[in-house]
Amino acid sequence: MNLEKVIFGFFIVLALTLNVAFVVGEIANSGHHSLWMLFAALLVSLFTTGLKIGDRSQIGAIFLSTSLVANLQLILAITYWAVGEGGMDLPPSQDRMVTIISLASGALVANVVSVLMLVTDTLMSRR
Amino acid sequence: MAAISDLDRVSSIVLRFMRAPILVLLATYTVGISGMALMPGQVTETGTTNMNLFHAFYFFTYTATTTGFGEIPVPFSEAQRLWATICLYFGVIAWLYAIGSMIKLAQHPELLTAIAERRFARRVQSISESFFIICGFGDTGSLLARGLSENYCAAVVIDSDTERIKALNMRDYRVKMAGLCADSSVPKHLLEAGVKRSNCAALVALTSSEDTNLKIAVMARSLNPSVQIICRSTNQHNREHLETLGGVGIVDPYEIFSRQLRTAIRMPMLYTWEEWLVGVPDIYLEQPVCPPHGKWILCGYGRMGSALYERFAERKIPTMIVDPDNQPADPDLPLVVGRAGISTLKAAGISDSAGVVAGTDSDEGNLGILLAARRLNPDAFLVVRQNRHENELAFTGADANLIMQPSLITARRILLMLTAPLMLNLREYLRYEGQHRVRETVDKTRMISNGERHHLWTERLGGATCAVSWLRSRGMRPTLGNAMGCPTDRSRKLSVLPLVLKRAEILIMLPGEEIELLADDEILFCGTEAAHRHFTTNLNNSYTLHYLHLGEDEPRGLIAKWLLRATQ
């Protein structure tokens, strides 16, 4: 067992699960989506990017790029929440909530790709 | 430079051909349009209306091309209709003439060759990896191209026969091979084939004419003093000429075969192993080909017969020659004069001879000798020469112990020279070392082969970009044995056998696993296809090589690396 692999796998999967936790629920209902969950998903995603930096292999490059996509989408989502009427103090309007969840769903796809790659890479090495 | 002159040629042919039709069209349009504009039109209350020049041009365009929209924009007067009729006839005739000329131009042989040459030159220019030039796409050329394609090597082909180039374009090679139908001894075509390009690895002259091959070699050498040239030559005079050029590899199938047969008699295991490695079908390490010791009868004293006689004489193998020509120059020759047949074979003493070589340049003659020899001595080892590839079926059906095909021998040898030149050094080494070392090597090969077919390949550790130099730059010293480990479990080994390691000018034969790898080593291996793929990955992925070398994974991310350093 390799400690680096454990940490790496943990954070990649955690980024996905937090992302799912934020996105589930009715898309326009602001009561179903917690700002704290979005914040946690973004933080874990950023940390995962940090873990991925420095890998010289091909698959390392793709890992990093999926992570960057997830970051970008989540940052856009949280910014859009913050600049709305009432800022972060009030729940966003229905239209605004739809856009935020759409962006976060995009990040979810990138995270799914990342996890799939993690699984295939591990299976391929067969050690 | 070649491309510009070709462009000139194409445009000059087009201009020469199209000048007259363009002038005729221009004249017809001018007269027709001006006439149409000048003809008086319908009379209205403002007076006679004339067509303006744009309308006249519009009308003429659709009339001359037989589109015929009708009388636009207003109905015509009688005078205009008269002129329109004249326009129609002359315009259509002018267009037919122009189109006819264009079709003729498209079929013009000179234009077609000029275009083919330009396209070929452009395709050669677009090759980025190293490539070979094959001059002559006969039996040997196509066998060589097939072999190169199996090794994923790029090549371009020049042959003077259109049919052969058409055949080339129909082949399903793994690598696309550009072909040009042209005389390859003309320097211009050699330039188009890229003989002066830095990624041109070698030029191979394989045309059916010995003199053309010589000419190609001379031209190529003067165009590019450093390119490797390989030339098929069975002619003593030409060979001397070729040797003076420098850096020309001469391939003589008869000479090669004579040496091979001699090796087969002296060291059957070595011969069988070599043939098995280069992929000769129907040959197995478990059943070595064993031509017997004893007296040999050579039928035919041409290029093949004389080469065999000389090689055999060097090793004191007794021979008897059967040939219709008397050889007054050499009275000591053990010669039976006459065509090889029952009586001459008997006179040569076939009943107590070990083997017979039917080596004339006539395929039906050789098959006849084979039948006669088999009847006279059922136990003799029979070697038959097959000159033409198309007679394959007749020869495989015949009862010969060994079939010698000059084209196959040439192609295999050239392939070896191009893709695994170190094999030739190893062969010399093993021949010198003797039976014991050969047996050891063959046993090792058999142990890792598991009955699967092996192939040869040369691995060049690609300088600064490969995994070996990465590890070495971090103070690690991976060995050959490390790189040969199974990427999923380092305690197992891949089915590869290192044969020769070349380091600068030093050759290490049959290197051991403990030898350290350096970034610029060149290693000849044999192994299965699957093992080859894994092995190449080991050498290109520094993480895998790190694991194979130290038994643990290298931390991948920067944070993990930093943590590792902090905890140590």
Chai-1 contact restraints between the chains, C-beta under 6 A:
chainA,res_idxA,chainB,res_idxB,connection_type,confidence,min_distance_angstrom,max_distance_angstrom,comment,restraint_id
A,N2,B,D553,contact,1.0,0.0,6.0,A-B,restraint_1
A,E4,B,P555,contact,1.0,0.0,6.0,A-B,restraint_2
A,E4,B,A560,contact,1.0,0.0,6.0,A-B,restraint_3
A,G50,B,I559,contact,1.0,0.0,6.0,A-B,restraint_4
A,L51,B,G557,contact,1.0,0.0,6.0,A-B,restraint_5
A,L51,B,I559,contact,1.0,0.0,6.0,A-B,restraint_6
A,I53,B,L558,contact,1.0,0.0,6.0,A-B,restraint_7
A,G54,B,G557,contact,1.0,0.0,6.0,A-B,restraint_8
A,G54,B,L558,contact,1.0,0.0,6.0,A-B,restraint_9
A,D55,B,R556,contact,1.0,0.0,6.0,A-B,restraint_10
A,S57,B,Y543,contact,1.0,0.0,6.0,A-B,restraint_11
A,R126,B,T488,contact,1.0,0.0,6.0,A-B,restraint_12
A,R127,B,T488,contact,1.0,0.0,6.0,A-B,restraint_13
